[in-house]
Amino acid sequence: MRIQIDRFEDGRWTVVSMYPEGKKTFDVPREALPEEASPGDIFDVRFKRNEEETKKNAAENEGLLNELLGRDER
């Protein structure tokens, strides 16, 4: 997937669009992009699942749910 920087807003957000289609836009925190990034720049974006963090998060969520429901965690 590729995105293109459209503009910066409030110094905190970057409006990007899908490249080359340009039909869908979304905001990305400015800090997520390299400092030298500028409008018009195109980036390749890849998503890689973090299995360890996903499992950790699921376990934490399950623990919170059990606590809320008053379930014994044994």
Buried (B, 14 or more C-beta within 10 A) or exposed (E): EEBBBBEBEEEEBBBBBBBEEEEEEEEBEBEEBEEEBEEEBEBEEEEEEEEEEEEEEEEEEEEEEEEEEEEEEE
